[in-house]
Amino acid sequence: MTVTTLERQAEAIDRFKADKGIKGRDYVPVNSGVRRTQAKRQLLSAMSKAAAVRGVEPRFRAKF
């Protein structure tokens, strides 16, 4: 069993973000959506369309 500390986990995340060129704390990985239910797909689509009507980008990127 591998045991890690929160400090080591934070360092690993920081290295990952640095490798990807990600800055700040706003990064959220995009979920692949492979196991997403049809109802969730419809909800995400409706939210995306509502944001477009308001002329803004959705707060998240979703694959649906």
Secondary structure, DSSP 4 states (H G I P E B T S, - for coil): -----HHHHHHHHHHHHHHHT--SS---PPP--TT--HHHHHHHHHHHHHHHHHT---SS----
